[in-house]
Amino acid sequence: MLIANPIYDTVFKYLMENLKVAKGIISTIIDEEILTLDLAWQPRSIPIERSNRR
């Protein structure tokens, strides 16, 4: 079985940008309540505007 590396997973990075969601995911993984979370700065996901041209 292959497991995707979450460090490089775009969806995982997007979810981790939201502190409330990040606390919930990490709390579930380690099976302990997270009271505070201080994340290091990371580049944010920026939506790309698509033109109507083909």
C-alpha positions in Angstrom: 0.0 0.0 0.0 1.3 3.4 -0.9 0.6 6.4 1.4 0.9 10.0 0.1 3.5 12.1 1.9 1.4 14.9 3.5 4.4 17.3 3.3 3.9 17.5 -0.4 0.2 17.1 -0.6 -1.5 20.4 -1.8 -4.8 19.6 -0.1 -3.1 18.9 3.2 -1.2 22.2 3.0 -4.5 24.0 2.2 -6.2 22.5 5.2 -3.3 23.4 7.5 -3.7 27.1 6.6 -6.9 27.2 8.7 -5.9 27.0 12.4 -9.2 25.6 13.6 -9.0 22.8 11.0 -5.3 22.2 11.7 -6.0 21.8 15.4 -8.8 19.3 14.7 -6.7 17.2 12.3 -3.6 17.2 14.5 -5.7 16.5 17.6 -7.2 13.5 15.8 -3.9 12.2 14.7 -2.2 12.3 18.1 -5.4 11.6 20.1 -4.9 14.5 22.4 -6.6 17.9 22.7 -4.7 20.8 21.2 -5.1 24.0 23.2 -2.9 26.3 21.2 -1.2 26.0 17.9 1.6 28.3 16.6 2.5 27.6 13.0 5.6 28.8 11.3 5.0 31.1 8.3 4.6 29.2 5.0 3.7 30.5 1.6 -0.1 30.6 1.2 -2.1 29.0 -1.6 -3.2 31.5 -4.2 -6.0 30.7 -6.5 -5.0 31.1 -10.2 -7.4 33.2 -12.3 -8.2 31.4 -15.5 -8.8 33.3 -18.7 -11.6 32.3 -21.1 -9.1 32.0 -23.9 -8.1 28.5 -25.2 
